[in-house]
Amino acid sequence: MKTFKIAGFYLAEQDEPQEIELLDGLIINREDDKRSWLIELFVHPKYEELFQELEKQEDELKVQVLITHPNNDPALFSARVRELNTLEDGISVLLEGRLRQMRNEYAKQVLSDLVGKGLSGENLLNTFNTHLKQRKNAPSAKET
C-alpha cells in the first residue's frame, strides 16, 4: 500500500466541482486488483450534514482528489462514504473508492466534454487550450 497527502478534495456531482475545504487528508492506494483506494478526510464541522446525506446515498459519488500537490491534475474516483466520526475539532470522513481515470487522462475528459457541447474546428482547439490552461473542468489549484 502507498499513502499520499491530499492537497484538495472536490465533489464532482454537478458541472462545477464543489470544493470541500480540508483540515487534513490522506489517500491510500490499496494496490489490489480492484484498484481500490481509501480516502480519509478531516474537515470542518460545517460539512457534517452534507456527509451524513452522502453516507445515505446508494449511488457512488464522483470525487476529484488532488494528490500530493495542489497543481497536480485531479485523480477521478467513484467513491462511497464508509464512516463518519465527529471529533473535537472536526469531522473524520472515510471513503472507499475506485480510480476512474488517471491524472494524465484529464485532457481526454476536457476534450470529450467540449466535443459533447458541439464545439469543433478552430473553436474547439482554442477552447480546449483555454480549458487546459485555466483547468476549467477541474478544481482550481490553490497553494497552501
C-alpha positions in Angstrom: 0.0 0.0 0.0 1.1 3.6 -0.7 -0.1 6.6 1.2 -0.2 10.2 -0.1 -1.3 13.6 1.3 -4.4 15.1 -0.2 -3.9 18.6 -1.4 -7.5 19.2 -2.4 -10.9 17.3 -2.5 -13.9 18.1 -4.6 -17.4 16.6 -5.1 -17.9 16.4 -8.8 -21.6 15.6 -9.0 -22.5 18.8 -10.8 -21.0 20.7 -13.7 -18.7 22.6 -11.3 -16.9 20.6 -8.7 -17.7 21.6 -5.2 -14.6 22.2 -3.1 -14.6 20.6 0.4 -12.1 22.6 2.5 -9.8 20.2 4.2 -8.2 20.5 7.6 -6.1 17.4 6.6 -6.4 14.4 4.4 -4.7 11.2 3.3 -5.3 8.8 0.4 -4.2 5.2 0.4 -3.7 3.1 -2.7 -4.5 -0.4 -1.6 -2.7 -1.7 -4.7 -5.3 -4.5 -5.1 -6.8 -5.9 -8.3 -9.9 -3.8 -7.8 -7.9 -0.5 -8.0 -9.4 0.5 -4.7 -8.3 3.4 -2.6 -9.2 4.7 0.9 -9.7 8.4 1.2 -9.6 9.9 4.7 -10.6 13.5 5.1 -10.6 15.7 8.2 -13.0 18.5 7.6 -14.7 21.4 9.4 -17.8 20.5 11.3 -19.9 22.6 8.9 -19.7 19.6 6.4 -21.2 17.1 8.9 -24.8 17.4 7.5 -23.5 17.1 3.9 -21.5 14.0 4.5 -24.4 12.4 6.6 -26.6 12.8 3.5 -23.9 11.4 1.2 -23.4 8.4 3.5 -27.1 7.5 3.0 -26.8 7.5 -0.8 -26.8 4.2 -2.6 -25.1 5.5 -5.7 -21.4 6.1 -5.8 -20.1 9.6 -5.7 -17.9 11.2 -8.3 -15.0 12.8 -6.5 -11.8 14.6 -7.6 -8.7 14.4 -5.5 -5.6 16.5 -5.8 -2.8 14.2 -4.6 0.4 15.5 -3.0 0.4 19.0 -4.6 -2.4 21.4 -5.5 -1.1 21.9 -9.0 -1.4 18.3 -9.9 -4.2 17.3 -12.2 -7.1 15.7 -10.3 -7.5 12.0 -9.9 -11.1 11.0 -10.5 -12.8 8.4 -8.3 -16.1 6.7 -7.8 -16.5 6.5 -4.0 -18.8 5.8 -1.1 -18.8 7.3 2.4 -18.0 4.4 4.7 -17.6 6.0 8.1 -18.1 9.4 9.8 -16.7 10.3 13.1 -17.3 13.6 15.0 -14.1 14.7 16.7 -13.3 17.6 18.9 -12.1 19.9 16.1 -13.8 18.5 13.0 -15.3 15.5 11.2 -13.3 12.5 10.1 -14.8 11.1 6.8 -13.6 7.7 5.4 -14.4 7.0 1.8 -13.7 3.9 -0.2 -13.2 4.5 -3.9 -12.2 3.1 -7.2 -9.9 5.0 -9.5 -11.9 6.1 -12.6 -9.2 7.9 -14.6 -5.6 8.5 -14.1 -4.5 12.1 -13.8 -3.0 12.1 -17.3 -6.4 11.3 -18.6 -7.6 14.8 -17.7 -7.1 16.2 -21.3 -9.3 13.4 -22.7 -12.1 14.3 -20.2 -11.9 18.0 -21.2 -11.9 17.2 -25.0 -14.8 14.8 -24.6 -16.8 17.4 -22.7 -16.1 20.1 -25.3 -17.0 17.8 -28.3 -20.2 16.8 -26.4 -21.1 20.5 -26.3 -20.8 20.7 -30.0 -17.5 22.5 -30.4 -15.4 21.8 -33.5 -12.6 23.1 -35.6 -10.6 26.2 -34.5 -13.2 27.0 -31.8 -12.7 23.5 -30.3 -8.9 23.9 -30.4 -8.9 27.4 -28.8 -11.5 26.5 -26.1 -9.6 23.2 -25.4 -6.3 25.1 -24.9 -8.0 27.7 -22.7 -9.6 25.0 -20.5 -6.3 23.2 -20.1 -4.5 26.4 -19.1 -7.3 27.5 -16.7 -8.3 24.0 -15.7 -12.0 24.8 -16.3 -13.2 21.3 -15.7 -11.0 20.7 -12.7 -10.8 22.4 -9.4 -8.6 25.5 -9.3 -5.2 25.0 -7.9 -4.6 26.7 -4.7 -1.2 27.0 -3.0 -1.3 26.0 0.7 
